């Protein structure tokens, strides 16, 4: 017995001292009433009777059923989830003295190319003969020189870029295989997704191949303006990290409801704020990539903004959801159809407009040549306008010289007057967000200017201002402006 006590004492000292490897067991060899083993004995009894804690069978069966669902979803979808290894060619400033430890002057050695490796995820969404199509993010493969596709079973294939789109941050990659049994994921209906739904994020986070995390849908309809994306987003607390980009967000039925794209994080890692592009925003793009290698967007020729309640009150649209037409491209489909700057769009093709982002997406999804029906509020009255949509072209939308009036007009509320230290009797509109090379820029308007008159006629409010500048019978327009306490007039602009 004394030897037994000595052995146990030595073991305890060794454990506390942090000895990493030793052969003496810390458990007693002899069995008595005080000895407990961690091993689980095999038994045919119900798990609720033999588990670490006693759980009521009914309650345990619910959790076990959920676990079966989780396993089934993982087993069913992961074979369609792939890893993308990409090589990009980058350029950097060449340094002819990079091998010297010190140098004290600038040298311009031109630029040099170098290769950078990247990692992302994707999901197989289409099969056409021997060709399989993988959906991912543009920021994963958009500028890739070489693409390698690794399947869930470890097989690798050479990938080919089919098409990319920066506005939605999506891309399609293909690979060839004779294996017709390769799994193709099923696409779900992201419009049916609701806050609180259980979901799974799949992919290769931080290089950990074929991973699954689980959470819920935290929110839907999140804006992508902050990252330059026209999509709305599904927000989830399922862990999403670097490498998850392009992987699928999946519902409990094993259907892809989104493509994981970005995270909001203060640390660079997951903080429970992950965002996925809704799959319904992408379905049409898959066909466009396959048929033409790009997405073709519809274009109306208007710029849109969301406005606050004080602006809505001045515009006589208080309590209404919609989007304000801030500017119109001259000779665009909207211009020809009679859409005016200052119109408040509340409906497109019978569907209510909730925000500018939504309207941009839905106009973009209309094919060129189709007619779109808008309902707008103008001076508080509903007007229905039909316009034939054109194809969006970069050279057209970047031609600011035709963007009328070339700035955003803001009503002079009492709060703004106080901020600008204006007299309460001052009437007009505030000039903000002047567009380069637009008519407003040519007229030398400044941000912060207050337009008090158009063509010598005083404008009392924002509605009157929009009405005057949208009058197509006018040949020329000039503005009387209040700037830093000075009254000036612009030159005439020929319409």
N, C-alpha and C positions, 0 to 999 in steps of 0.2 A: 504493500500500500504506500509506503514511503517513497519507493521508486516511482510509482505512478504519479504521486504528487509532484515529485521533482521534474518528471517529464512534462507535465502540464505547465508547471511554472516556467520551464525553459521555453516552451512553446509560446507562452504569453509574452515573455520578454522579447523573443525573436520577432514576433508580429509587431509589437509596439516599436521596436528598433528599426523596422522597415527592411528586414532581411528579405531579399527578393526570392532566393531559391534555397529551399531546405527540404530535407527528406522526411523529417519527423512530422507526423500528422498531429494536428491540433485537436483532433477528436480522440476521445478515450477509446481504447480497444475493447474494454469489457463493457457489457451492457447492464444497466441497472435502471431503476425507476426514473432517474433524472436524465437519462440519455435520450436525445431526440435527433432523428435523422432528417435531412432535407430531401432525400430521395422520395419520389412518388411511387407507391406500389401499384402494380398493375391490378386492375379489378374490373369486373364486369358491371359494377354498380353504376348508377347514374352519376354524372360529373358533379351535380349539385351536392351529392353526398360525400364526394371524395376531394373536392377542391380545397383551396387554401382557406376559404371562408364558406360558410353555409349560405347558399342563395336559394330562395324559393324557386321551384321548378318552372312555374309559369313566367316569372320575371326573367329567368335565365334563358328560356326558350325564345323570348322576344329579342334579346341581345344576340343570341346565336343565329337567329334568322337574319338579323342585320349584318352580322359578320359574313354569312353565306352570300348575301347580296354584294357586299364589298368585294369578296373574293371573286364572285362571278363577273362583276364589272371589270375588275383588273385582268382576269384571265381572258375575257372576251375582247377587250380593247387594246391591251398592251401589244399584241402581235401586229397591230396596225400603226403603232407609235415607233418612230425611227429617230436615230441620232444623225445629225448632219455635221460632218467635219469639213470645214471650208478653208481654202487658201486664197487670200486676197493680195493683190499687188498694190502697195502703197507708195507714196512719194514723200520724201523728206528733204530738208535742206542739206546739201552735201557739205562736209567739213574736211578740208584737205589736211588739217592739223589734228585730227582726232586721235592720232597715235602719240602726240606730244602731251606731256603732263601739264604744261602751262602755256598759254598764249594770251597776249594782252591786246589784241586788236581783232576787229571783225574781218572775216574773209568770206566772200561769197563764191562758193564753189559750185553754184548751180544746184540742181536737184538730182537725186538718185532714187532708184526704185529698190524696194525691199519687200519681202514676203511676210505676211502676218497670218498666223493660224487662228481659226475661230471655231466655236462649238455652239450648236443650237439643236433644236428639236423640230419635229414635223409629224404629220399624220397622213397616212395613205387614204385618199378620198375618192379615187376614181381608177378604174381599170379599163383599158381599151386594147383588146388583143393581148400582146405581150408587153404593152406599155402601162406602167403604173405611175400615177400622179400623186405627188406629195405636196400638201399645203403647209406653208410655213410663213415666217415674217420676212419682209423685204430687208430689214436691218440685219437679218441672219445671213442671207445669200445674195443680196442685191448686187454687190460688186465682186462676187467670188470668181476667181480664176479657175479653181478646181473644186468639185463638190464630191464628197464621198458619203454614201448612204449606208448606214448600219442598221440591219433589222434586229428585231427583238431576239431572234435565235442566233445572232452573232454573224450572220452572213453580210458581206459588204458588196455594194454595187457602185458603179460610177454614175454620178448624177448629172443631169443636163438641165440648165435653166430654161424654163418655158416662157415665163413672163414675170414681171415685177410691177409694183405700183407703190409709189412713195406716199400718196395721199391717204391710203388706207393701211399702209405698212404691211402689205401681204405679197406673197410670191408663190409661184408654182414650179416645182422641180419634178422631173421624170426620171425613171430608170427602166431598164429592160430586163425581163425574166421570163423563162419558159414555165416557171412554177405557177400554175393557175390557182394553187391553194393559198397563196399569200393573202392575208386578211386585208380587206378594205373596210374602213370604219363607216358606220352609219351616221348620217348627219341628222340632227334633231331640229326642233323648232325653237329658236331662241326667243321668239315673241311670247312663248308660253312660260318662260322662266320667271319665277317670282322670288322676291326677297324671302330668305329662309330656306330655300331649296337646298338639299344636300348635293354636293358636287365633288368632283375629283380632278386634280391637276396632274397631268402626266408629262413625262419628258426626261431630260438628262440634266438636272440641276447641278451646277458646279462639277460636272463631269461624272456624276453618279448615275450611271446608265440605267434606263428603264425604271424610273422611280415613280411612285404614286403618293400623293398627299391628299388628304380629305378635309373638307370644311363645308361651309354653306355659302350661298349667294348672299353677300352683304348688302348689295344694292344693284340696281339696274339703271341704265340711261346716264351713266357718268360721262362727262364731257372729255374729249380728247384734245381740246384747244391748246392746253398747256404743252403738249408734246407735238403739236402740228399735225394731228390726225383728225380726219373728218368723221371718223366713226364715233358712235357712243360706245360705252363699255359696260361689261358685267364686272362688278367688283366682288371679290371673294377673299375669305380669310384662309383658304387652302394655301399652304406654303408654296410660293413661287419665287425662285431664285434665278441668278444668271445661269443660262443654259436651258431654262424652261421655255424661253422664247420660241414660239412656233409650235409648241406642243398643244394638245387638246385639253379643253375643259369639258368634262363629261358629266352627264346626269346619271341618276340611279338606274336608268334603263339602258345604259351603255351607249348613249347617243352623244355625239359631239355637239355641244351647244356654243362653243367659243374657241378662239385661238389665243393662248396666253401670250401677252405682248409686253407689258411693262409693270413695274412695281413703284409704289411710293415708299421711300425708305430714307431714314436719316443715317443708317449704318451701311447701306449698300447691300444688305441681306434682307430676307423676308421679315416684315413686321406686321403681317396679316393684312396687307393692303396690296393685293394683286389685281390686275385688270386684264380682261380678255375681250377680244373683238367678237361680238355676237355673230354666230355662224350665218344667220339670215342676211347679214350685211355682205357676205362673201360668196354665197351660192352662185349668184349670177356672174361673179368675177371669174369663177373657175371655168365656166363655159367660154368667157371672153378670152382668157389666157390661152386655152386650147385652140380656139378658132383663129385668134389674131395676135397672140403674144402680148396683149396689153388690154387694159380696161378702157373702154370708150365711154366718156361721161356726157350727159346732156348739159346744155348751157342755155341760160335765159338772158344773161347780161345784166345782172343786178348785184349790188353788194348789200348784205343783210347785217343787221345788228339787233341784239336784244336790248330793250329799254326798261328803265326803272319806272316805278309807279308815278313819280312826279312828272316824268316825260309823258306817260300814258294819259295822265289827267289833261295836260296841255294839248295833247293830240286828239282828245275826246274818244279814247279807247280804254278807259279805266275798267279794270276787271276782266279784260279780254286777253286770252293767250294768243300769241302770234309772233310775227317777225316784221321789223320795220325795214322798208327799202330805203337805205341811206343814200344810194347813188345808182344811176342807170347809165349803161353804156349807150352812147348815141348810135343809132342804126342797128341795135341788137334786137333779138326777138321780143324782149320785153318792151323796148322803146317803140317798135313798130306796132305792138299790140295795144299800146296806150297805158302801160304801167308808168307811174310817176314816182319820182323821189318823194318820200313822205307817205306813200301808201303803206298801210299796215295789213299784211297778208295773214288771214285767219284760216284759210282752207286751200288745199291743193287736191284736185281730183276727188272732192268730196270727203277728204280726210282732214280732221282738224290739225292745225299747225300749233305745236307746243313750244318750239324754239327755233332759232336760226340754224343751229347745227342739224336738226332734223330736216328742215326744209332744204338745206344744201345737199344732204344725202339723197333725199327723195327726188329732187330735180336731177341730180347726177345719174340716178338709176333710170330715168326716162330716155328711151332711145331717140336718136336724132330723127326728125321728121314727124314725130308724134305730136299731137295737140294736147296741151295741158290747160286745165281750167282752174283759174285762181279766183278766190273771193277776197276782196280787199275792203278795208274801211278807209274812206276818204272824207274828211270833214264830218266824221261820225256816221256816214251813210255807207251801206253795203253796195259794192259794185262787182259784177262778175266779168272777168276778162279771160279770153281764150288766146293762147299764144302757141305758135309752132316752135318746138324745141330744136335747137341746133347742136351740132357736136362741139364739145369744148376743145379748143385748140390753144396751146400755150402762147403762140404768137398773138392771138386775139385778146386773151385775158390779160396779157402783160402790156397792152397798148393803153396806157393811162391817159393818153391825149384825148380819148373819147369818153372818159369817165366823168359824167356830169352830176353834180357841180365840182367834184374833186375834193370835197371835204365833208365832214359830218356836222350837220347843223343841230345845235342844242338849244332848247328854249331857255329864255332868261327868267328863271324862277327867282323868287325872293332870296333864296339861299345863295344862288350864284351871284346875284347883284351884290350881296353883302361881301362875298369873297373877292369880287372884282372892285369893290368900293364904288359902285355905280349909284347914281341917283335913282330913287324909286320910280321916277317918271320915265326913265330910259326904257325904250322899247326896241325890240329887234331879236336877233338870234346870235348865239355864240358860235365861233368858228373853231373846230378842233380837228385833229387828224387829217391834216392836209396831205394829199397824195402827190408824190413827185411827178412832174411833167404833166399834171392834169390842168384843166382850165383854171382852177383855183391857184395853182402854183404859178401859172403864166400871168395871172392877174396880180401876183405878188401879195396875196393874202397871207396873214400870219396866224399861227395858232394863238388864240386869245383875243383875236379881233371880234368886235361886235358890229354886225351888219345892221344898220338902222334904216336903210332905204334901198330899194331896187329900182333902177332907172328913174331916180329922183322921187319915187313915191314911197312914203313911209310904210314900213311893215310892222304891224302891231304885235304879231305873235308867230309861232312856228307854222301854224296852218296857212296863214296868209303868205308867209315866205315860200313854202312849198308850192302853193297855188301859182304864184307869180313866176317862179323859175321854171315851171313845167308848161308854161304857155307857149305852144309851138308857133303861134302867130308872130312872136317877137323875132326880130332880125338881129338885134344886138342887146347885150345886157351889161350893165355896170353897177357897182355897189358903192353906197356911201358907208364909210366905216369909221367907228370910234376906236382909236388905238392909243393907249397910254395918255388919255385925256385930249388927244388931238383928233380933229375931224378931217378926214381925207376922202377922196373919191378915186376909185380905180379907173384904169383905161377901159374902153369898151371891148367886150368880147363878142365876136361875130359868130352867131349860131348857124 
